[in-house]
Each structure stands twice: as structure tokens, then as C-alpha cells.
Amino acid sequence: MAPKKNTLPRPLPEGYILTDSEKKSWRIGKIIGKGGFGLIYLASRDVNVPVRDDTDFVIKVEYHENGPLFSELKFYQRAAKPDTMNKWKKSKQLEFLGIPTYWGSGLTESNGTRYRFMVMDRLGTDLQKVFMENGGHLKKPTVLQLGVLMLDVLEYIHDNEYVHADIKAANLLLGQKDPSKVYLADYGLSYRYCPNGEHKEYKENPKKGHNGTIEYTSIDAHKGVAPSRRGDLEVLGYCLLHWQCGTLPWLSSLRNPAEVQEAKAKLMSNLPDSVLTMSTYGSSTEIARYLSIVKNLGYNEKPDYQALRKILSMAGPQGPLDLSRPRPSETARPARPATQRLS
């Protein structure tokens, strides 16, 4: 099921000063968001004046005993140091890698309550809002381009022994100052699948079944298997399919995880036809080919990221990210209901 919501912390007063573990001071401004883990504040390094609305930083705050921010911190501290990312980008000849910059973290106490906090780059709106504003569709070239950008991110975090395990539009954030840049955020469910180079064993555990966001959860996760690289790629494939086609065959069954699992297994076992029949205009050929490769991956097998990127890049050269609303002709689908397209 979806991750349990943790108790939201009591808000800290605006103007409160936090000192991170490296003794840097940060002033918090107004609250601009909240989630299962806690609250998000605007923040500034200049502690002597109120935080400006155009500041470049945010601070996530949660109760000390809550878990998601602790997991996210572990990921950033171990796998997402700027020097490591820059070296990797250079080796791959990439100008951009969509992982938010981590600036610091620490603990604080207010009115007898302990809090954990993390300082991050301030980012813009999330892709889910764009998706809904566009009538539940994105343009095909945009979807494929997003897929390539996310493959870069996933290859990097996988190379650093982690998987994300919760890829979805709500966790893809546009740059605050450059909306053409997209970042994969929220590593609260991130998992170290290969600690010290030793891959976790494939082991089904029904008690841990269906973890993650049910629309996109991998078949492994439905079975309670620990997250893996192939799981991340499968989740991304379901996202791409949803963004392009505007639907998934199991959206009417989300209250029944077993039905969702069965529908995903049916889709994956009937590739490529199960995907090709989901859209008429701007066919889903690339996504069908992508999922076919993912389907054949072993649990602990290293994916061929370059081959997957090549498939998603076949639609043509990639220009600036186009997040404008698709024309009606770009979203036309067959008349048959989605649930009948898998047989």
C-alpha cells in the first residue's frame, strides 16, 4: 500500500534559526509545502533579515523519530555528494543530472520537541500539476524526453548502490529558475539494494507486498520483494505510459492491490500488443519496446541504460522540454475501454 503518513510536526516560528551539522546557520521563512514526512519552509543563509520569496533554498523539517527524511538524508550523504555527481557527469559527458543539491542537515529542539531537518535547492512546481493542467496528457516527444532524463538519474543512483522506488509525476520537480530542467526528488523510500557491492536476494514477502504508489508499483514490489534496478525501470515505464496515453488499465482497481498486480502482470506478459493498442495517434511503440526489455531483465541484472535511452530517443532530436497542452488529435485513443486491451 502507499507509505503510511507520519505525524506532521508543529510548525516552527517564521524567522527561526537552524544550525546544521557543519555549523552553518539558516533562517526559515514561510511554509510552502507539506507531505507525509513533514513541512517545507523557504530558507536563507542570511539570518539577519527575513527570508525573501525568491530565495534559492528550502528546508524540510520532520519530527526526529519519523523515518522518511532520515532515509532521504542517508541517500544524499552517501550517494549524492556534488563532487561525486560532477565526476560522474563528466565521465558520461552530461551537462545536467536531475538530482536536487543537498546543502546540509542537522537536528534542532524547540519547546521540548526534537526535529530533523535538511537543506535543499528550492525547486519549482511538480510534473503532476502540469499533467493535470494539461488534461491528463503530455505530448509524446515530451514523455520520451522525460524518460531519457530519468534514465540518466536512475543510472547514476543505481551506480551508487541505491534505487529510488517511488518514481511518479508528483516526485518530478521543475527547476525554480529554469523550468526546462526536471529533477527526481523525494528519496524517502530510497533503498540501498547493493550494499558494498552485494545485491540483495530475491525473496518474496507478502507482509511487505504492494509498497509504494499503487498506480506504478513494480510487480516485484507487489510481491513484497526488495526494490531493485529493474523495479525502478518498470515503475518509470508505467509512468511514461500513463503520461502519454492518459490512462492505465488498472486505474479503476486501485483499492484492490491484488487486481492491480494481476493487470500489470497481464500487460507485461502480452507485450508489445498490450501497450500498442492503448493509443492510436503517436503510437506507444517506444514505450512497448522499453517495457519489453525491462520485462526480460533479471532481478539482480545490470540494465543496459544506453540501449533504453536509444529506444526512447528514436522519435527524433530532443529540443527544449515542451510542457504545453497536447492538441486533441495527439490524445485520441481507441474506443474500447482500457481494461479490454490486454487480452
TAQUI-V159163 format. One record per helix or strand. SS is the DSSP state (H for helix, E for strand). FROM is the first residue (numbers start at 1). TO is the last residue. If there is no record, write none. Layout:
<<SS,FROM,TO> <SS,FROM,TO>>
This chain:
<<E,17,19> <E,25,34> <E,39,44> <E,57,63> <H,68,79> <H,82,92> <E,102,110> <E,113,121> <E,123,126> <H,127,133> <H,140,159> <E,162,163> <H,169,171> <E,172,175> <E,182,184> <E,191,192> <H,195,197> <H,206,208> <H,219,222> <H,229,245> <H,251,253> <H,257,269> <H,273,276> <H,285,295> <H,305,312> <H,328,330> <H,338,340>>
